[in-house]
């Protein structure tokens, strides 16, 4: 999808990824962002309150906005919450995506959709785009169903499967990193899994990957980071970069912590296809050092 600069709609602009993506995209695009419950401001980005679960209102609003391109990051993205509220997850993650895809497909508007590494079961990593998904939790199943419906409604759209992401908090959304740091800073132990592996990506690098995808003709991309790492090892590196006590990081296994949603053991991904486009996610230590350099000014 070769795209001329114009009105770029970014859904989920109040979220962690969406806000960072808006910051990155606004120099080249007229960026319009959406939020639902949490108003957010960002210089040179026009924000709109939109409910993805109201298809008639969504369709009318899209007609009025007439975007040139769309990157769809809005989601109910907490696996445990999706497991506990499957109807809400389906309405947002599947039906909302289908509505956007139908609008963009009917008008041949370039569309990039953020899916997840949770579409895999964790038994055969590292996963490439050629591997067959087999999700084991509600979030992964709904994202995979959204991929299927998107492909039917808009065959030329690009699906980007996103990894675990970390980086500076946005005004309305933090990531797991901030919780980890708060726990260690208060001298409390932090229990992390030794048997759950991901390919984490610094959020600004992941956002840059989405903009690359928007300007490509590829239909499916993995945007994982360059390293396979357990949550426990991530925590140790975080402690080293931030000068915190690594002795407070307690190893455990997934089976030790009952949760509503099943967790795949290893959804590390191969992102060679994206690397060939110029996607250059930094390693974990470099990403953590970038966070340490200081907070981002909320208005840009």
Buried (B, 14 or more C-beta within 10 A) or exposed (E): BEBEEEBBBBBBBBBBBBBBBBBBBBEEBBBBBBBBEEEBEBEBBBBEEBBBBBBEEBBEBBEEBEBBBBBBBBBBBBBBBBBEBBEEBBBBBBBBBBBBBBBBBEEEBBBBBBBBBBBBBBEEBBBEBEBEBBBBBBBBBBBBBBBEBBBEBBEBBBBBBBBBBBBBBBBBBBBBBBEBBEBBEEEEEBBBBEBBBBBBBBBBBBBBBBBBBBBBEBBBBBBBBBBBBBBBBBBBBBBEBBEBEEEBBEBBEBEEEEEEBBBBBBBBBBBEBBBEBEBEBBBBEEBBEBBEEEEBEBEE
